[in-house]
Amino acid sequence: IDKEGGISSEDCADFSRAMDSILDEADPIENHYIFEVCSPGVERRLRLPEHFENAIGEKVRVKCFKAVDGKKEHIGLLKSYGDSLVIDEDGKETVFDKANVSICKTVFDF
């Protein structure tokens, strides 16, 4: 689950409790299962356009299939996402062809 401002463990517990009776009544899975609720995490993988749009201004790690500017991994602030992905790497704008991006994740500095 996700929401503006982030998810707490209490949010996960509340959602799980709310879904318990719905799942018990619907019984969608014949076999025994465990239902887990979690947030995408602080270093979340960006997959969908809305993930990228929500992460604009955040620090991201971009891993590429082919090197861009001599490197396959780049870290910077996500500036835009549209026809291409653009990050600011220490004041230098780097543009990525979306087809060349293997993984893009937010970065959390501990």
Backbone as a printed PyTorch tensor [residue, N CA C, xyz], in Angstrom:
tensor([[[  0.8450,  -1.1750,   0.0000],
         [  0.0000,   0.0000,   0.0000],
         [  0.8870,   1.2330,   0.0000]],

        [[  0.3200,   2.3470,  -0.3900],
         [  1.0830,   3.5850,  -0.4400],
         [  0.1330,   4.7480,  -0.2670]],

        [[  0.6470,   5.8560,   0.2090],
         [ -0.1450,   7.0790,   0.3260],
         [  0.7970,   8.2610,   0.4210]],

        [[  0.2780,   9.4270,   0.1650],
         [  1.0350,  10.6710,   0.2860],
         [  1.5700,  10.7810,   1.7090]],

        [[  2.8450,  11.0680,   1.8490],
         [  3.4450,  11.2060,   3.1630],
         [  4.0260,   9.9300,   3.7260]],

        [[  3.7840,   8.8000,   3.0530],
         [  4.3750,   7.5370,   3.4870],
         [  3.4380,   6.6700,   4.3050]],

        [[  3.8880,   5.4610,   4.5540],
         [  3.1000,   4.4250,   5.2260],
         [  3.7440,   4.0720,   6.5620]],

        [[  2.9150,   3.8910,   7.5660],
         [  3.4100,   3.4420,   8.8740],
         [  3.0470,   1.9720,   9.0520]],

        [[  3.6240,   1.3400,  10.0560],
         [  3.2720,  -0.0540,  10.3360],
         [  1.8100,  -0.1490,  10.7670]],

        [[  1.3010,   0.8970,  11.4140],
         [ -0.1120,   0.9150,  11.8110],
         [ -1.0280,   0.9530,  10.5840]],

        [[ -0.6200,   1.6880,   9.5330],
         [ -1.3910,   1.7030,   8.2860],
         [ -1.4840,   0.2920,   7.7000]],

        [[ -0.3700,  -0.4230,   7.7200],
         [ -0.3510,  -1.7950,   7.2030],
         [ -1.2680,  -2.6920,   8.0320]],

        [[ -1.2020,  -2.5550,   9.3520],
         [ -2.0450,  -3.3680,  10.2440],
         [ -3.5240,  -3.0520,  10.0240]],

        [[ -3.8630,  -1.7720,   9.8890],
         [ -5.2600,  -1.3740,   9.6610],
         [ -5.7880,  -1.9590,   8.3490]],

        [[ -4.9800,  -1.8780,   7.3080],
         [ -5.3970,  -2.4080,   6.0040],
         [ -5.5620,  -3.9220,   6.0740]],

        [[ -4.6380,  -4.5880,   6.7420],
         [ -4.7050,  -6.0430,   6.8800],
         [ -5.9740,  -6.4660,   7.6180]],

        [[ -6.2800,  -5.7760,   8.7210],
         [ -7.5000,  -6.0890,   9.4810],
         [ -8.7500,  -5.8570,   8.6300]],

        [[ -8.7560,  -4.7920,   7.8460],
         [ -9.9070,  -4.4920,   6.9940],
         [-10.1020,  -5.5610,   5.9170]],

        [[ -9.0160,  -6.1080,   5.4210],
         [ -9.0970,  -7.1040,   4.3450],
         [ -9.3930,  -8.5100,   4.8650]],

        [[ -9.0990,  -8.7880,   6.1210],
         [ -9.2970, -10.1250,   6.6950],
         [-10.6980, -10.6740,   6.4440]],

        [[-11.7190,  -9.9300,   6.8340],
         [-13.0960, -10.4380,   6.6850],
         [-13.4950, -10.5560,   5.2220]],

        [[-13.0140,  -9.6400,   4.3950],
         [-13.3290,  -9.6960,   2.9580],
         [-12.7350, -10.9570,   2.3420]],

        [[-11.4690, -11.2250,   2.6660],
         [-10.8020, -12.4190,   2.1290],
         [-11.4050, -13.7020,   2.6950]],

        [[-11.7470, -13.6900,   3.9720],
         [-12.3600, -14.8780,   4.5820],
         [-13.6990, -15.1950,   3.9210]],

        [[-14.4820, -14.1640,   3.6340],
         [-15.7890, -14.3750,   3.0160],
         [-15.6660, -14.8150,   1.5590]],

        [[-14.7910, -14.1540,   0.8080],
         [-14.6260, -14.4780,  -0.6170],
         [-13.8940, -15.8070,  -0.8100]],

        [[-12.9960, -16.1280,   0.1020],
         [-12.1760, -17.3460,   0.0440],
         [-11.6270, -17.5740,  -1.3670]],

        [[-10.8310, -16.6160,  -1.8740],
         [-10.3790, -16.6780,  -3.2710],
         [ -9.2970, -17.7210,  -3.5600]],

        [[ -8.6860, -18.2620,  -2.5130],
         [ -7.5940, -19.2230,  -2.7070],
         [ -7.9310, -20.4990,  -1.9380]],

        [[ -7.9240, -21.6150,  -2.6550],
         [ -8.2810, -22.9010,  -2.0310],
         [ -7.3210, -23.3120,  -0.9200]],

        [[ -6.0330, -23.1830,  -1.1760],
         [ -5.0090, -23.6450,  -0.2410],
         [ -4.7320, -22.6090,   0.8430]],

        [[ -3.9910, -23.0430,   1.8440],
         [ -3.5520, -22.1420,   2.9100],
         [ -2.6720, -21.0470,   2.3090]],

        [[ -2.8290, -19.8180,   2.7720],
         [ -1.9940, -18.7140,   2.2890],
         [ -1.7510, -17.7370,   3.4310]],

        [[ -0.7810, -16.8790,   3.2270],
         [ -0.4830, -15.8050,   4.1770],
         [ -0.6500, -14.4940,   3.4260]],

        [[ -1.4690, -13.6210,   3.9790],
         [ -1.7110, -12.3080,   3.3830],
         [ -0.7920, -11.2960,   4.0720]],

        [[  0.0880, -10.6670,   3.3050],
         [  1.0230,  -9.6970,   3.8540],
         [  0.7600,  -8.3360,   3.2550]],

        [[  0.8350,  -7.3280,   4.0760],
         [  0.6550,  -5.9530,   3.6410],
         [  1.9340,  -5.1910,   3.9710]],

        [[  2.4480,  -4.4390,   3.0050],
         [  3.6540,  -3.6670,   3.2530],
         [  3.6560,  -2.4150,   2.3750]],

        [[  4.5860,  -1.5370,   2.6580],
         [  4.7730,  -0.3430,   1.8360],
         [  5.8220,  -0.6660,   0.7720]],

        [[  5.9460,   0.1780,  -0.2400],
         [  6.9940,  -0.0610,  -1.2430],
         [  8.4020,   0.1080,  -0.6930]],

        [[  8.5460,   0.6850,   0.4840],
         [  9.8630,   0.8560,   1.0940],
         [ 10.4760,   2.2010,   0.7740]],

        [[ 11.5330,   2.5220,   1.5040],
         [ 12.1820,   3.8230,   1.2990],
         [ 12.9910,   3.8450,   0.0060]],

        [[ 13.5330,   2.7110,  -0.3920],
         [ 14.2200,   2.6220,  -1.6780],
         [ 13.3520,   1.7760,  -2.5920]],

        [[ 12.3750,   2.4410,  -3.1790],
         [ 11.3810,   1.7330,  -3.9740],
         [ 11.7390,   1.7480,  -5.4520]],

        [[ 11.4030,   0.6600,  -6.1010],
         [ 11.6280,   0.5470,  -7.5410],
         [ 10.5270,   1.3190,  -8.2570]],

        [[ 10.9310,   2.1290,  -9.2110],
         [  9.9880,   2.9060, -10.0120],
         [  9.6880,   2.1240, -11.2800]],

        [[  8.4200,   1.7930, -11.5000],
         [  8.0390,   0.9830, -12.6630],
         [  7.0510,   1.7010, -13.5690]],

        [[  6.0170,   2.2380, -12.9660],
         [  4.9280,   2.8440, -13.7240],
         [  5.1410,   4.3450, -13.8800]],

        [[  4.5530,   4.9360, -14.9300],
         [  4.7160,   6.3870, -15.1120],
         [  4.3670,   7.1870, -13.8550]],

        [[  3.3050,   6.7790, -13.1350],
         [  2.9380,   7.5340, -11.9330],
         [  3.9810,   7.3970, -10.8200]],

        [[  4.7050,   6.2700, -10.7910],
         [  5.7910,   6.1290,  -9.8170],
         [  6.8690,   7.1830, -10.0860]],

        [[  7.2350,   7.3200, -11.3670],
         [  8.2500,   8.2990, -11.7540],
         [  7.7640,   9.7170, -11.4970]],

        [[  6.5280,  10.0030, -11.8600],
         [  5.9770,  11.3410, -11.6720],
         [  5.9600,  11.7230, -10.1950]],

        [[  5.6130,  10.7730,  -9.3240],
         [  5.5850,  11.0410,  -7.8830],
         [  6.9770,  11.1980,  -7.2920]],

        [[  7.9950,  10.6950,  -7.9790],
         [  9.3660,  10.7460,  -7.4670],
         [ 10.1730,  11.9190,  -8.0190]],

        [[  9.5730,  12.7630,  -8.8360],
         [ 10.3070,  13.9120,  -9.3720],
         [ 10.7890,  14.7730,  -8.2090]],

        [[ 12.0880,  15.1040,  -8.2470],
         [ 12.7170,  15.8620,  -7.1710],
         [ 13.4120,  14.9880,  -6.1510]],

        [[ 13.1880,  13.6740,  -6.2290],
         [ 13.8430,  12.7450,  -5.2950],
         [ 15.1360,  12.2090,  -5.8990]],

        [[ 16.0130,  11.7390,  -5.0240],
         [ 17.2690,  11.1220,  -5.4500],
         [ 16.9700,   9.7140,  -5.9480]],

        [[ 17.5120,   9.3720,  -7.1270],
         [ 17.2860,   8.0550,  -7.7120],
         [ 18.5980,   7.4420,  -8.1910]],

        [[ 18.5950,   6.1150,  -8.2890],
         [ 19.7030,   5.3590,  -8.8700],
         [ 19.1780,   4.7560, -10.1660]],

        [[ 19.8490,   5.0580, -11.2680],
         [ 19.4530,   4.5510, -12.5840],
         [ 20.5110,   3.5570, -13.0430]],

        [[ 20.0810,   2.3210, -13.3240],
         [ 20.9840,   1.3090, -13.8790],
         [ 20.5850,   1.0960, -15.3290]],

        [[ 21.5950,   1.0930, -16.2030],
         [ 21.3570,   1.0220, -17.6470],
         [ 21.8660,  -0.2850, -18.2410]],

        [[ 21.2460,  -0.6750, -19.3410],
         [ 21.7300,  -1.8370, -20.0920],
         [ 23.0440,  -1.4900, -20.7780]],

        [[ 23.1010,  -0.2960, -21.3920],
         [ 24.3020,   0.1780, -22.0790],
         [ 24.7900,   1.4400, -21.3680]],

        [[ 26.0880,   1.6240, -21.3200],
         [ 26.6800,   2.7720, -20.6300],
         [ 26.2060,   4.1010, -21.2220]],

        [[ 25.9870,   5.0520, -20.3300],
         [ 25.6720,   6.4320, -20.7000],
         [ 26.7730,   7.2780, -20.0750]],

        [[ 27.4480,   8.0680, -20.8830],
         [ 28.5920,   8.8610, -20.4160],
         [ 29.6390,   7.9840, -19.7270]],

        [[ 29.8240,   6.7610, -20.2540],
         [ 30.8530,   5.8600, -19.7550],
         [ 30.4960,   5.0540, -18.5150]],

        [[ 29.2470,   5.1970, -18.0270],
         [ 28.8470,   4.4660, -16.8240],
         [ 27.5000,   3.7830, -17.0430]],

        [[ 27.3250,   2.6490, -16.3630],
         [ 26.0460,   1.9450, -16.4130],
         [ 25.1610,   2.2650, -15.2090]],

        [[ 25.7030,   2.9630, -14.2150],
         [ 24.9220,   3.3270, -13.0330],
         [ 25.1130,   4.8060, -12.7430]],

        [[ 24.0040,   5.4870, -12.5030],
         [ 24.0110,   6.9220, -12.2510],
         [ 23.1180,   7.2220, -11.0540]],

        [[ 23.5180,   8.2260, -10.2690],
         [ 22.7140,   8.6680,  -9.1330],
         [ 22.5390,  10.1750,  -9.2340]],

        [[ 21.2990,  10.6140,  -9.0800],
         [ 21.0220,  12.0410,  -9.1330],
         [ 19.5640,  12.3210,  -8.8250]],

        [[ 19.1840,  13.5790,  -8.8780],
         [ 17.8010,  13.9670,  -8.6310],
         [ 16.9790,  13.8020,  -9.9000]],

        [[ 15.8550,  13.1300,  -9.7840],
         [ 14.9730,  12.9360, -10.9280],
         [ 14.3520,  14.2670, -11.2990]],

        [[ 14.6430,  14.7300, -12.5250],
         [ 14.1280,  16.0240, -12.9810],
         [ 12.8410,  15.8710, -13.7710]],

        [[ 12.8000,  14.8520, -14.6510],
         [ 11.5900,  14.6760, -15.4630],
         [ 11.5070,  13.2520, -15.9940]],

        [[ 10.2840,  12.9020, -16.3630],
         [ 10.0040,  11.5950, -16.9430],
         [  8.9240,  11.8050, -17.9910]],

        [[  9.2410,  11.4370, -19.2100],
         [  8.3060,  11.5830, -20.3210],
         [  8.8130,  10.7170, -21.4550]],

        [[  9.2080,  11.3630, -22.5340],
         [  9.7990,  10.6160, -23.6490],
         [ 11.1220,   9.9850, -23.2270]],

        [[ 11.7720,  10.6140, -22.2560],
         [ 13.0230,  10.0960, -21.7000],
         [ 13.0200,  10.3440, -20.1990]],

        [[ 14.0530,   9.8480, -19.5420],
         [ 14.2240,  10.0360, -18.1020],
         [ 15.4010,  10.9780, -17.9240]],

        [[ 15.2390,  12.0130, -17.1180],
         [ 16.2920,  13.0130, -16.9410],
         [ 16.6050,  13.1520, -15.4560]],

        [[ 17.9120,  13.0750, -15.1270],
         [ 18.3350,  13.3090, -13.7440],
         [ 19.3940,  14.4030, -13.7200]],

        [[ 19.5520,  15.0110, -12.5640],
         [ 20.5950,  15.9990, -12.3310],
         [ 21.6580,  15.3180, -11.4790]],

        [[ 22.8240,  15.0880, -12.0890],
         [ 23.9530,  14.4730, -11.3880],
         [ 24.9420,  15.5700, -11.0190]],

        [[ 24.8440,  16.0760,  -9.8040],
         [ 25.7570,  17.1190,  -9.3170],
         [ 25.8350,  18.3030, -10.2860]],

        [[ 24.6900,  18.8000, -10.7150],
         [ 24.6360,  19.9670, -11.5930],
         [ 24.7150,  19.6580, -13.0750]],

        [[ 24.9180,  18.3870, -13.4310],
         [ 24.9800,  17.9920, -14.8350],
         [ 23.7250,  17.1940, -15.1820]],

        [[ 23.0170,  17.6380, -16.1970],
         [ 21.8060,  16.9460, -16.6190],
         [ 22.1670,  15.7260, -17.4700]],

        [[ 21.6430,  14.5580, -17.0800],
         [ 21.8730,  13.3270, -17.8340],
         [ 20.5270,  12.8170, -18.3200]],

        [[ 20.4610,  12.5210, -19.6190],
         [ 19.2150,  12.0780, -20.2450],
         [ 19.3580,  10.6040, -20.6190]],

        [[ 18.3250,   9.8130, -20.2890],
         [ 18.3310,   8.3840, -20.5630],
         [ 17.1730,   8.0210, -21.4750]],

        [[ 17.4570,   7.2120, -22.4740],
         [ 16.4060,   6.5920, -23.2780],
         [ 15.7430,   5.5610, -22.3690]],

        [[ 14.4290,   5.6150, -22.2200],
         [ 13.7380,   4.7070, -21.2930],
         [ 14.0100,   3.2440, -21.6200]],

        [[ 14.2120,   2.9000, -22.8840],
         [ 14.4820,   1.5130, -23.2740],
         [ 15.8410,   1.0390, -22.7600]],

        [[ 16.7310,   1.9710, -22.4110],
         [ 18.0530,   1.6200, -21.9090],
         [ 18.0890,   1.5020, -20.3830]],

        [[ 17.0080,   1.8510, -19.7040],
         [ 16.9760,   1.8120, -18.2380],
         [ 16.5270,   0.4290, -17.7850]],

        [[ 17.4250,  -0.2830, -17.0850],
         [ 17.0530,  -1.6070, -16.5890],
         [ 16.3240,  -1.4920, -15.2590]],

        [[ 16.7970,  -0.6120, -14.3830],
         [ 16.1740,  -0.4130, -13.0650],
         [ 16.3560,   1.0460, -12.6580]],

        [[ 15.3080,   1.5880, -12.0570],
         [ 15.4010,   2.9170, -11.4490],
         [ 14.7430,   2.8180, -10.0790]],

        [[ 15.4870,   3.1950,  -9.0420],
         [ 14.9900,   3.1140,  -7.6630],
         [ 15.2680,   4.4320,  -6.9520]],

        [[ 14.4040,   4.7620,  -5.9930],
         [ 14.7020,   5.9070,  -5.1570],
         [ 15.8620,   5.5340,  -4.2470]],

        [[ 16.5940,   6.5430,  -3.8020],
         [ 17.7650,   6.3400,  -2.9440],
         [ 17.4950,   7.0260,  -1.6170]],

        [[ 17.7270,   6.3100,  -0.5270],
         [ 17.5860,   6.8810,   0.8020],
         [ 18.9630,   6.9460,   1.4280]],

        [[ 19.3920,   8.1500,   1.8160],
         [ 20.6810,   8.3060,   2.4760],
         [ 20.5030,   8.0800,   3.9780]],

        [[ 21.1290,   7.0300,   4.4700],
         [ 20.9990,   6.6800,   5.8800],
         [ 21.9090,   7.5200,   6.7170]]])
